Amino acid sequence: MNFISTNNPARRVPLKEAVLSSLPPDNGLYMPERLPVLEPDFWQDWRDLTFQEIAFRVAQAFFGEDIPAAALRSIVDEVLTFDAPLVPLTGQQYILELFHGPTLAFKDFGARFMARLMGWLTRDDAKLLTVLVATSGDTGGAVAHAFHDVPGIRVVILYPQGKVSGLQEKQLTTLGGNITALEVDGTFDDCQRLVKAALLDTGLAGRLQLTSANSINISRLVPQIFYYIHSARQLPAGTEPVMVVPSGNLGNLTAGLLAERLGLKVRQFIAANNRNDVLTQYLAGHPYEPRPSEVTLSNAMDVGAPSNFARMLALFGNDQQAMRRRVSGCMVSDEQTRAAILEVANAHDYILDPHGAVGWCAAKQWQLKHPEATTVILETAHPSKFPEVIESVLDSGRVVIPERLACLANKEKHAIPMPADEAAFSAWLGQLPATK
């Protein structure tokens, strides 16, 4: 299958170029030239399939024309060594736990798949692959863990100084080896801008083999489809869920929309925003107006210029009304986020992380008008990653920190300071070696 740019559908490139270049030169985003559909035989048996088999069939729909089935199945099996269970809060409200991977965040699904796919695609290349990633929280840790010690690949992670939690920072600054962290004096949007500028720099591209591990990369987006279908098969037969998606850069939401295009029955999507609510404003009928991001309790969603909005527009043919019919928006304040954490802990003995709490508030608002609806709230990270927020609301000790996170607390941070300046970042990249 070829892939096309959202800015120029006439530009068609093969899978390897789409994955390894990450961005088209016209600054669009790559999408499949045709959206695959899972055949009726899949939907006849899907409830009886394993998570791994569902994932393989989805991956094959997008990548099967370019990657042998045996290699693709091996990639999927190496990625999905953990589950994404659906946990009921009430009879009509469910939490989809996406934090059972090695870095306790939903980003593990996409990052682990991408690392193995890129390793397979570059197995015979002479150049060292340099993976650039901007993070507002969980992406950096997931990418660092997924790519650590992968031969022929180095990773450069850009994160905003003082705007990720302490344990999140340790996840991306303590591995060393082929992982380098840059502490940017700016916001996540600045980090994302630096990455995009580097990917579009023809001088750098001529010397280094650059790609991105953000959700601008199509190979990180597709694996997120896996758990949408897996979650729905855990519901009672015939249920068409309302998918409630804590939304920042919109990759998770876009993956859900792709799952629907594959044939998954979804009643409605809800984009749950914090104060960085440019999508919610658009879904209310206003023009799309990116703006500088603001710092909130749900830091991974502090995005003022979400990249994947371009893919959402492409899916809906640039039709605002069509998008509004399938996706509803909801803005949740920090005060509402704290109140949600407290209410759910007291009523259900379940502790939400700040992002899941934003989703829970959005689901609650939807159910006030649609009390018969079944909602699935995507819980994107383990609450122990946000101890300052949780302990400001609940008694200390309520959240048990898993050992794979607790062991990072005393490790030494290694990060290189970097101004939010494209020329400075380009110069730093320019001094890196190019070959393996």
Protein Blocks (a to p, Z undefined) as FASTA:
>chain_A
ZZddfklmkbccdfklmmmnopafklpacddfbdcdddfklmmmmmmpcfklmmmmmmmm
mmmmmgcfklmmmmmmmmmmcccddddfblmbccddfklbfnopaklmmmmmmmmmmmmm
mmmpmbdcddddddfblmmmmmmmmmgopghiacdddddehiacfklmmmmmmngmmbcc
ddddbdfklmmmmmmmmmmmmklmmmpccddfbfkbmklmmmmmmmmmmmmmmpcehiac
ddddddfklmmmmmmmmmmmnopacfbdcddddfklmkmmmmnopacddddddddfklml
mcfbdfklmmmmmmnoopaklmmmmpccddddfklmmmmmmmmmmmnopacdfklmmmmm
mmmmmmmmmmmbccddddfbdfklmmmlmmmmmcghkaccdfklmmmmmpccddddddfb
fklmmmmmmmpcfbZZ
